[in-house]
Every structure is written in C-alpha cells, then in structure tokens.
C-alpha cells in the first residue's frame, strides 16, 4: 500500500498595517493582509482562522486558486 501526503501552503504575502491617514479616509479602513497560493493546486481555506492580531474565520468553500491571491 502506498500513501502520499499532500501539503497545501498559503503564504502571507503582504501586510499593510497602520497606513498613514491621508485625510481621505481613516487609515484603519485601508489595512489588509494578502495571502498567496504558490502551489499547483487550489487550496480550500474552510475552517481556517486568524485569531491573533485580527479575528477572521474563512467562510465555507473559500478557495485560493493555484497562483492566486486573496485579500482580507
């Protein structure tokens, strides 16, 4: 019997934290985290959470395509 392990890896590619307030809108509303999938397969993020620094639960069936990005 042969088994294989598939590992999905999502990279926190960019964090834009506490941007300057340019008088247009409060900088807080322009903060973001960008995730990147460098792999060859789509990654399903269902059940993944951020629970430190920000609070976010990925909705069911949230996916990141191969070579794709998602921004929170």
N, C-alpha and C positions, 0 to 999 in steps of 0.2 A: 504494500500500500504506500502510495506516495502522497505527501501533503505539501502544500505550499502556503506560504504566508504572504498575504498582500498587505502592504503598508501604504496608507494614504498619508500624504504630508501636505499640510497647508502652511504657508509661510506668512507671518505678519510682515508684510512688505513695506508698509509706510504707516507712520503715526503722526498725525497733525494735531498737536496738543497745545492748548492755550495760545491760539493765534492772536496777533495784535488786534485791538479794536480800532478799526479804521474809520469809525463814525458812520459806517453804512448800516451795520447791524452788530449786535453783541457778538464778540469773538467766540463765545461758547457755542453758538449755533453753527459754527464752521469747523468744529473739531471732527476728526474722523479717524478710523482705523481701516486700512486697506489690506485685504487678505488675497493671496495669490496661490494658485494651484500649478506648480511646475511639472506635475506628473502627466502621464499619458492617459489617465482615466479620470472621468468625472468623479467628484467626491461629494457624498451626501453628508450634510452637516446636522441632520436631525439629531436632537438630543445634546448637541454641544452647547456650552455656555461660556460666557465671560462672567466671572463672579468676583473679580478683584480689579479695582480701578474703575470699571464700568460694570453695569448689570445688563446682560443681554442673553436671551435664550433664542437660539435659532428656531424659527417655525418649522413644522414638519415639511419634509420634502424640499428643504433649501439645499441647492446644489451649486457647486462651482465647477464649471467646465474645465477640461484639460487646457492649460494655458490661460485660464480665465481669472478674473478678479471679482471680488465682492467688496463693497464699501459699506461700513457701518457708521 
